[in-house]
Amino acid sequence: MKFAHLLLLVFGLSFSISQAQDSKDIEKQKSKLTLAEEEKLTGDFATLHGKYVGKVVFSNSVITRESPESKFITTYTFGDKLHVRGFFPRSILNSKLISIVETGKTVKEMKYNYWDKEHLDNRYFLKLYLDGNYILSTRTSESPETLHAISSLSINETLNDDESESNFGKLLYKELKNKVDLLTPGKHKLKLEFTPSSSGYDSDYQYKSIAVGEIDMIVKDRKIDLNDPDVCLPIAQMNDKILEGKILKAFKAKGFKAEPKKVRIVSKKWNIIRNEYGIILRRYVEAYIGYSKNGKCYYDTYNFNQDYDGSGYQDEVYLMGEGIGTERERSCECLK
């Protein structure tokens, strides 16, 4: 027992020394890093940044650098405008460089792998969670030269259905909106994270979030709009019950492990396919099929065809291929 105890003490001491050495080596490599120049914060915004560094704050209106802290909110009603601002300990680019060094990589190794400020992608992800459930993340399409990705210590974003090009968070909002089964009436916890993105030379590297924030979200009684494409299925452009029946039959004939429930034909008219000589071969319509499988409900987009025999179109409708590959989960309420 005494010998075993002695071995544990020796192992523990060796482990502590090893950790201390690793930390010392990491700090040494950090000192060798060539970082991008970061913005110099001053005045009230510098004070605000110091208080909220590493956090995401929320407001019902745009959070500018002049916005007072009293503008921040801790509760909001789903459907209202929601603006966010992340406060970072280092810029997006510098966070990536430091993070790689902290894994034990040397500056020499980083340069060899092009993990330096001249080659790394400076974009970032905005990740969304609801009650602990991951919803979606979207990545900025900003170029590597974008100033705020290289030097900024704080970035403002928006989370609503505004279609303006500057609204980076609209995709997150739309994805949240279609989670009908999760958006039950009552109070929920919404979480957002700013995370440096991985692509190109560092595509296999997963970065930690540099700013995280949560807010209570109130969901009032919601009636599902069956014609809202962000929630259910797009509005039908052709209403032909006979054709819809043939489309369902064609879908079933493919042997998919899914039970079709609803058809929405989104083509306004038949699309005609001709060969290089102008001779008609067939025609097709695009349709959304809502279906259930494995206890959940989805939709996908398909093209349904009718062949031309020289004098007219055949009665049979068939599905060519396996679908367009746009399968998205939807609430089963949409398919009733």
C-alpha positions in Angstrom: 0.0 0.0 0.0 2.8 2.4 0.9 4.6 1.6 -2.3 1.5 2.2 -4.4 0.9 5.5 -2.5 4.4 6.5 -3.3 4.0 5.7 -7.0 0.8 7.9 -7.1 2.7 10.8 -5.5 5.6 10.4 -8.0 3.2 10.2 -10.9 1.2 13.2 -9.7 4.4 15.3 -9.2 5.6 14.3 -12.7 2.3 15.2 -14.2 2.3 18.6 -12.5 5.8 19.3 -13.7 4.9 18.2 -17.3 1.8 20.5 -17.2 3.9 23.4 -16.0 6.5 22.8 -18.8 3.7 22.6 -21.4 2.3 25.9 -20.2 5.7 27.5 -20.3 6.3 26.2 -23.8 2.9 27.5 -25.0 3.6 31.0 -23.5 7.0 31.0 -25.2 5.3 30.2 -28.6 2.7 32.9 -28.0 5.4 35.5 -27.6 6.8 34.5 -31.0 3.4 34.9 -32.8 3.0 37.7 -35.3 -0.5 39.0 -34.5 -2.7 41.4 -36.5 -3.0 44.9 -35.1 -6.2 45.2 -33.1 -8.4 48.3 -32.6 -7.7 50.5 -29.6 -10.8 51.0 -27.5 -11.4 54.2 -25.6 -14.0 55.9 -23.5 -17.3 54.4 -22.4 -17.1 51.6 -25.0 -13.8 50.4 -23.6 -15.4 50.2 -20.2 -18.4 48.3 -21.6 -16.1 46.0 -23.5 -14.1 45.2 -20.3 -17.3 44.4 -18.5 -18.8 42.1 -21.2 -15.7 40.6 -22.8 -16.4 37.0 -23.9 -20.2 37.6 -23.8 -23.0 38.3 -26.3 -25.5 41.0 -25.3 -29.0 41.6 -26.7 -31.3 44.5 -27.6 -34.5 45.2 -29.5 -32.7 47.7 -31.7 -29.2 48.0 -33.2 -26.4 48.1 -30.6 -24.0 50.7 -31.7 -20.8 51.6 -30.0 -22.5 54.6 -28.5 -25.5 52.5 -27.1 -25.9 52.7 -23.3 -25.9 49.6 -21.2 -29.5 50.3 -20.3 -30.5 49.3 -23.8 -29.5 45.7 -23.2 -32.3 43.2 -22.6 -32.5 39.8 -20.9 -36.0 38.8 -22.2 -37.6 39.1 -25.6 -40.7 37.9 -27.4 -40.2 35.6 -30.4 -41.1 37.5 -33.6 -39.7 40.9 -32.3 -36.6 42.4 -33.7 -33.5 41.1 -31.9 -30.0 42.6 -32.3 -26.9 41.2 -30.7 -23.3 42.3 -30.1 -20.3 40.1 -29.3 -17.4 41.3 -27.2 -14.2 39.5 -27.9 -11.0 39.1 -25.9 -9.0 39.2 -29.2 -10.0 39.8 -32.8 -11.3 36.9 -34.9 -8.0 36.4 -36.6 -5.8 36.7 -33.5 -8.1 34.3 -31.6 -7.5 31.7 -34.3 -3.7 32.1 -34.1 -3.6 31.9 -30.3 -6.0 29.0 -30.2 -3.7 27.0 -32.5 -0.6 27.7 -30.4 -2.6 26.6 -27.3 -2.9 23.1 -28.8 0.9 22.7 -28.6 1.8 23.8 -32.1 4.9 25.8 -32.6 5.1 29.0 -34.6 7.5 27.1 -37.0 4.9 24.4 -37.5 2.2 27.0 -38.1 4.1 28.8 -40.8 4.9 25.5 -42.5 1.1 24.7 -42.6 0.2 28.3 -43.6 -1.5 28.9 -40.3 -0.5 32.6 -40.2 -2.2 35.9 -40.5 -1.5 36.1 -44.2 -3.3 32.8 -45.0 -5.9 32.0 -42.4 -9.6 32.7 -43.2 -10.9 35.5 -41.1 -14.6 34.6 -41.2 -16.7 33.5 -38.2 -19.7 31.4 -37.4 -22.8 32.6 -35.5 -24.2 29.5 -33.8 -27.8 29.3 -32.5 -29.2 27.0 -29.8 -32.7 26.7 -28.3 -33.1 25.1 -24.9 -29.8 23.4 -25.4 -30.8 22.1 -28.8 -28.4 23.0 -31.6 -30.4 24.8 -34.4 -28.0 26.1 -37.0 -24.8 28.0 -37.6 -24.1 30.4 -40.5 -20.7 31.7 -41.6 -20.0 35.2 -42.8 -19.0 35.6 -46.4 -16.7 38.5 -45.6 -13.4 38.6 -47.5 -10.1 38.1 -45.5 -9.3 41.8 -45.9 -12.5 42.8 -44.0 -11.3 45.1 -41.2 -13.7 44.0 -38.6 -12.6 40.3 -38.9 -8.9 41.3 -38.6 -8.9 44.0 -35.9 -12.3 44.4 -34.3 -12.9 43.4 -30.7 -16.7 43.7 -31.0 -19.2 42.8 -33.8 -22.9 43.6 -34.1 -25.4 41.2 -35.8 -29.2 40.9 -36.2 -31.6 38.0 -35.7 -34.9 38.5 -37.5 -36.5 38.0 -40.9 -35.4 41.3 -42.5 -34.3 40.4 -46.0 -31.6 43.1 -46.3 -28.2 41.9 -47.4 -26.6 43.2 -44.2 -28.8 40.8 -42.1 -26.4 38.0 -41.6 -28.7 36.4 -39.0 -31.8 36.0 -41.2 -30.9 32.4 -42.0 -30.7 31.6 -38.3 -34.1 33.2 -37.7 -35.7 31.3 -40.5 -34.4 28.0 -39.3 -35.6 28.7 -35.8 -39.0 29.7 -37.1 -39.5 26.4 -38.7 -38.8 24.5 -35.5 -42.5 24.5 -34.7 -42.4 21.5 -32.4 -39.8 23.2 -30.2 -41.5 26.6 -30.2 -44.1 25.7 -27.7 -45.9 28.6 -25.8 -44.0 29.8 -22.8 -40.4 30.7 -21.9 -37.4 29.3 -23.6 -33.6 29.8 -23.5 -32.0 31.2 -26.6 -28.2 31.0 -26.9 -25.8 32.5 -29.5 -22.1 32.0 -30.0 -19.5 33.7 -32.1 -16.9 31.2 -33.2 -14.0 31.6 -35.6 -14.6 29.5 -38.7 -12.3 26.7 -40.1 -11.7 26.5 -43.8 -8.8 26.2 -46.2 -5.5 25.4 -44.5 -7.1 24.9 -41.0 -10.2 23.1 -42.2 -9.7 20.2 -39.8 -9.4 22.5 -36.8 -12.3 23.2 -34.5 -12.1 26.6 -32.7 -13.7 27.4 -29.4 -16.4 30.1 -29.1 -15.0 33.6 -28.3 -18.3 35.1 -27.1 -21.4 33.4 -25.7 -24.8 34.9 -24.6 -28.2 33.7 -23.5 -31.6 35.4 -23.4 -35.0 34.3 -22.2 -37.4 34.0 -25.2 -41.1 34.2 -24.8 -43.2 32.3 -27.3 -46.9 33.3 -27.5 -49.6 31.0 -28.9 -48.7 30.3 -32.5 -50.9 29.3 -35.3 -49.1 27.4 -38.0 -49.3 29.0 -41.4 -49.4 26.0 -43.7 -48.4 28.2 -46.7 -45.3 29.8 -45.0 -42.4 28.2 -46.8 -40.1 29.0 -43.8 -42.4 26.9 -41.6 -44.2 24.4 -43.8 -44.3 24.1 -47.6 -44.4 26.6 -50.4 -47.8 27.7 -51.8 -48.9 25.5 -54.7 -48.8 27.2 -58.1 -50.9 24.5 -59.8 -54.0 23.0 -58.1 -54.8 19.8 -60.0 -56.0 17.0 -57.8 -55.8 14.4 -60.6 -52.1 15.3 -61.3 -51.4 15.3 -57.6 -52.7 11.8 -57.3 -50.5 10.7 -60.2 -47.5 12.3 -58.5 -48.1 10.5 -55.2 -48.4 7.2 -57.1 -45.1 8.0 -58.9 -43.4 8.8 -55.6 -44.5 5.5 -54.1 -43.4 3.6 -57.1 -39.8 4.6 -56.4 -39.8 2.5 -53.2 -38.6 5.2 -50.9 -38.7 4.3 -47.2 -41.1 7.2 -46.6 -44.9 7.7 -46.5 -45.9 10.7 -48.7 -48.6 12.9 -47.1 -48.8 16.1 -49.1 -48.1 17.4 -52.6 -47.4 21.0 -53.6 -46.8 21.6 -57.3 -44.7 24.8 -57.5 -44.4 25.0 -61.3 -46.8 27.4 -62.8 -46.9 25.3 -66.0 -45.4 22.2 -67.5 -41.7 22.6 -68.6 -41.0 21.0 -72.0 -37.8 19.2 -72.7 -36.6 19.0 -76.4 -33.6 17.3 -78.0 -31.0 19.1 -80.1 -33.3 19.0 -83.1 -36.2 20.7 -81.3 -38.2 17.5 -81.0 -40.3 17.2 -77.8 -39.1 14.4 -75.6 -41.1 14.9 -72.4 -42.4 17.5 -70.0 -42.1 17.9 -66.2 -43.4 19.8 -63.2 -41.5 20.5 -60.0 -43.3 19.5 -56.8 -42.6 19.5 -53.1 -43.5 16.2 -51.4 -44.2 16.2 -47.7 -43.6 12.8 -46.1 -43.0 11.0 -42.9 -40.3 8.5 -42.0 -38.9 7.1 -38.7 -41.4 9.1 -36.7 -40.5 12.5 -38.2 -41.7 14.6 -41.1 -39.8 16.1 -44.0 -40.1 17.6 -47.5 -38.0 17.4 -50.6 -38.3 18.7 -54.1 -38.7 16.4 -57.2 -39.3 16.7 -60.9 -42.2 14.6 -62.2 -42.3 13.7 -65.9 -44.6 12.7 -68.7 -43.1 11.3 -71.9 -44.2 12.5 -75.4 -45.0 9.8 -78.0 -45.1 12.0 -81.1 -48.8 12.8 -80.9 -49.4 13.6 -77.3 -48.2 13.1 -73.7 -48.6 9.7 -72.1 -50.9 9.4 -69.2 -48.2 8.0 -66.8 -46.3 10.4 -64.6 -43.0 9.2 -63.3 -40.2 10.4 -61.1 -36.7 10.6 -62.7 -33.8 10.4 -60.3 -33.9 10.4 -56.5 -34.9 14.0 -55.8 -33.1 17.3 -55.8 -31.5 16.7 -52.4 -33.2 19.5 -50.5 -34.6 17.4 -47.7 -35.6 19.5 -44.7 -37.3 18.5 -41.5 -40.7 20.0 -40.9 -43.4 19.8 -38.2 -45.8 16.9 -38.8 -48.6 19.5 -38.3 -47.7 20.9 -41.7 -48.7 17.6 -43.4 -52.2 17.2 -41.9 
